[in-house]
Amino acid sequence: MDSTQVLNVMRAYFAGKQPSEVMDSFAQQSPRALLKESLDIVDFVVYLEEELGREIDMGQVGNALFAESFTDLAAEVSRILSEG
């Protein structure tokens, strides 16, 4: 799955949870700005696993959650999925 598809799945998670200003610039938003609590991160990763149909190793994706943007995070998740 390419990074654009992964980004669209990520965007769907936040649809209706974030104001339109945030969603308009979602790709440039910082994951840490929207995933503030550890439970938020867990819920987000579980959602991704369910939607992508693959388990995501938190050890591999953990540092990517500190990426500058969701675009960067989507690229990293896409890379990880392509390896598995």
N, C-alpha and C positions, 0 to 999 in steps of 0.2 A: 504494500500500500504506500503510495507516495505521500510526501509531507503535506500537500494541499488537502488530500482526503483526510489525513489525520487531523489537520487544523480544523476542518469542517466538523469533525466529530467533537473536537474540543469545544468549538464555538457552540454547538448544540447543547452541551452540558450547562453552559452559562445563560442560554437564552431564557428570558423571563426572570432570571435571578439578578441580572445586572441592568443598570439604566442604559438607555439607548446610546448615550455618549460613549460609554465604555464599549458597547458592542460595535459601534461604528469604527472604533480603532482597535478592535480585539486583537488582531494579529500583532500589534505593537505593544500591547499591555504586558506587564511583567507578571509571570505566574505567581510570584510571591505576593504581589499586590492583591490578587483575587483569591488566593488560597492561603489565608492567614493563619488558620488553626491546623494542627496536625490531623484532626478528623476530616477537615476539608480536603486535605491531600489524599487521605485514604479513600474517601468517597469518590473523589475525582479519578483516582487510579482504578478503582473497582469499576466505575462507569466505563472508562476506556477499555478495560479488559472485556467487559460484556459486549460493548459495541464493536470492538475490533476482533472479537472472537479468539483472542490470544492472551496468555498470561504475560504480565509485564514484571520483570524482575526489578524491584525497587532499588536494589544495589546498583543496577545499571542506569536507571533513570533518575535516581535521587539527586545527583548533582545538576542534571539538566533542569530540575525544578527551580534552580536558582538562575536560569538563563535570563538574558535581558528581555526576551519576548516570547510569546506563544509561538511565533514563527520558528524561533530557534528550538524550542521544546518539541514542536511537531517534527522538525527535521531530525532531531535526535531519536525520538520514538520511532519514526519511520526507519531510520538506520538500524536500530535495535531489532525491530520486527523483521527486517530483511536478512539479518544474520541468523535468526532462529528458524 
